Amino acid sequence: MKICSLKSMLSIISSCLLLSVISSSVWAYTINGGSIDVGNVDTLLAQSDLGNSSTDGEKSWVESILGFEIILEYKNDGNFNWTKTDPINNAVDYIYAEHLDNSPEYYLIKMGNLKISPINYSHFLFSNLNEFSYAVIDLAAFGADLENINIGKVSHYDTFNDRSPVPEPATMLLFGFGLMGIAAVGKNKRKSI
């Protein structure tokens, strides 16, 4: 059995990481004529009709969906500038981006009357993907007739983060120890052959 050297393992890992970065940016949306990469469309996790609920009511609903406690990072009651993304291959789409402060993991959008039958959803919870500093939404995913929905119906949005995030330096340290362990095992196997 041939054992990979540490150099070849690191080469494979770095190649995989490079390919994942390249592939995610190939399908990413842009704004301002391609000058700003805003990432891919964020994942719609849940929708509900909470009516004119309070910030605490919205936070409780988000926690019930996610299953853990969150921190409300920011509430924007109308000071936003949703920008239509640049079309990809001249496609007509309804994808908009908004710059978000604090790079949240999740955000909630409260919409005005969407005229959805039979249920009129008002609140939409998204998982923020790729480029955390931007919310990227597809209005077609809101379930309304595209004739009855427009970005101007956004009432407000809230941004949230997990209450107990894993510190990044600790994650990288664990990853480094794992690589050193793999290298040590490979070196010991090579010596015993």
C-alpha atoms as one frame of an Amber mdcrd trajectory, in Angstrom:
protein
   0.000   0.000   0.000   1.446   3.345  -1.033   1.359   6.097   1.583   0.856
   9.704   0.525   3.486  12.150   1.672   2.536  15.221   3.683   3.450  17.380
   0.706   1.085  15.524  -1.634  -1.723  15.548   0.974  -1.365  19.311   1.440
  -1.335  19.729  -2.329  -4.590  17.769  -2.646  -6.242  19.718   0.182  -5.200
  23.088  -1.223  -6.412  22.073  -4.702  -9.816  21.111  -3.296 -10.097  24.400
  -1.420  -9.114  26.359  -4.525 -11.673  24.506  -6.643 -14.432  25.169  -4.109
 -13.622  28.897  -4.061 -13.530  29.065  -7.859 -16.748  27.090  -8.309 -18.669
  29.181  -5.771 -17.662  32.435  -7.422 -18.514  31.236 -10.940 -22.230  31.209
 -10.103 -22.157  34.206  -7.774 -24.291  37.254  -8.444 -22.893  40.727  -8.842
 -24.175  44.281  -8.601 -23.031  47.609 -10.037 -22.041  46.227 -13.424 -20.090
  43.305 -11.993 -17.889  45.378  -9.711 -19.254  43.851  -6.460 -19.597  40.095
  -5.897 -22.550  39.459  -3.548 -22.488  35.643  -3.556 -25.299  33.204  -4.297
 -28.994  33.367  -3.436 -29.422  32.734   0.281 -31.459  29.762   1.507 -35.053
  30.399   2.582 -35.428  28.392   5.804 -38.990  29.222   6.852 -41.915  31.539
   6.270 -44.834  32.460   8.467 -47.549  35.017   9.051 -46.545  36.726  12.283
 -48.562  39.845  11.489 -47.237  42.956  13.189 -45.245  41.085  15.794 -42.657
  42.689  18.046 -38.920  42.268  17.711 -39.057  39.801  20.624 -41.822  37.857
  18.853 -39.758  37.661  15.670 -36.668  36.566  17.636 -38.688  33.842  19.405
 -40.011  32.562  16.074 -36.492  32.434  14.592 -35.209  30.540  17.662 -38.091
  28.057  17.360 -37.118  27.389  13.730 -33.358  27.147  14.341 -33.599  25.251
  17.632 -31.042  27.367  19.512 -30.668  30.813  21.033 -29.600  33.676  18.807
 -28.439  37.258  19.222 -30.313  40.035  17.433 -27.438  41.914  15.818 -29.299
  44.633  13.945 -32.822  45.779  13.055 -33.276  47.898   9.929 -36.634  49.664
   9.793 -36.374  51.162   6.348 -32.886  52.526   5.832 -31.973  50.030   3.128
 -31.037  50.020  -0.518 -31.942  46.702  -2.167 -30.146  46.520  -5.512 -31.214
  44.320  -8.426 -28.372  41.973  -9.317 -26.742  42.005 -12.712 -28.416  39.469
 -15.040 -26.565  36.225 -15.708 -26.691  35.237 -19.387 -29.314  37.971 -19.955
 -31.830  36.035 -17.825 -34.794  37.928 -16.418 -34.767  37.317 -12.696 -35.989
  38.869  -9.480 -32.805  38.621  -7.430 -31.838  41.510  -5.167 -28.924  42.161
  -2.820 -28.596  44.320   0.282 -25.435  45.116   2.219 -25.618  43.800   5.799
 -23.636  45.054   8.769 -22.053  42.542  11.186 -21.985  39.709   8.582 -24.908
  37.766  10.111 -25.493  34.040   9.815 -29.268  34.513   9.511 -31.672  37.289
   8.650 -35.425  37.780   8.731 -37.325  39.871   6.183 -40.754  41.309   6.968
 -42.793  41.964   3.825 -45.974  43.957   3.319 -49.083  42.474   1.684 -47.968
  39.927  -0.922 -51.443  38.623  -1.882 -50.432  34.970  -1.635 -53.271  32.471
  -1.799 -54.418  30.828   0.394 -51.929  32.030   3.063 -50.435  35.490   3.303
 -46.912  35.053   4.660 -45.317  38.142   6.144 -42.007  36.912   7.626 -39.227
  35.048   5.827 -36.136  33.569   7.531 -32.958  33.118   5.485 -29.625  31.434
   6.085 -26.886  33.748   4.854 -24.567  31.988   2.399 -21.170  32.697   0.842
 -20.738  36.456   1.112 -22.020  37.166   4.644 -21.890  40.918   4.169 -24.773
  40.713   1.653 -28.324  39.396   1.783 -29.196  37.910  -1.621 -32.866  37.053
  -2.158 -34.933  35.749  -5.056 -38.398  37.317  -4.936 -39.751  34.319  -6.872
 -39.071  32.180  -3.754 -41.517  34.234  -1.684 -44.466  32.369  -3.201 -46.326
  35.389  -4.558 -47.304  36.282  -8.071 -44.358  38.189  -9.450 -46.886  40.807
 -10.604 -47.851  41.388  -6.944 -44.408  41.419  -5.395 -41.648  43.965  -5.581
 -38.688  44.848  -3.429 -40.506  47.962  -2.239 -42.741  45.742  -0.083 -39.895
  45.031   2.350 -40.971  46.565   5.661 -37.831  45.773   7.680 -35.203  43.146
   8.277 -33.446  41.768  11.353 -30.025  40.105  11.400 -29.041  37.327  13.804
 -26.018  35.296  14.868 -25.680  32.135  16.917 -25.369  33.002  20.604 -22.315
  30.783  21.044 -20.191  30.917  17.897 -17.052  28.784  17.697 -14.018  31.084
  17.839 -12.186  31.035  14.506  -8.631  30.776  15.932  -9.619  27.662  17.891
 -11.085  26.063  14.767  -7.909  26.701  12.803  -5.793  25.379  15.680  -7.812
  22.128  15.753  -7.491  21.825  11.964  -3.695  22.294  12.268  -3.430  19.637
  14.990  -5.450  17.260  12.792  -3.067  17.776   9.858  -0.051  17.257  12.117
  -1.629  14.030  13.414  -2.200  12.744   9.890   1.398  13.598   8.974   2.740
  11.854  12.083   0.746   8.677  11.383   1.934   8.672   7.761   5.549   9.181
   8.839   5.356   6.350  11.401   3.832   3.970   8.827   6.538   4.868   6.310
   9.295   4.131   8.872   7.806   0.745   9.700   7.719  -0.364   6.054
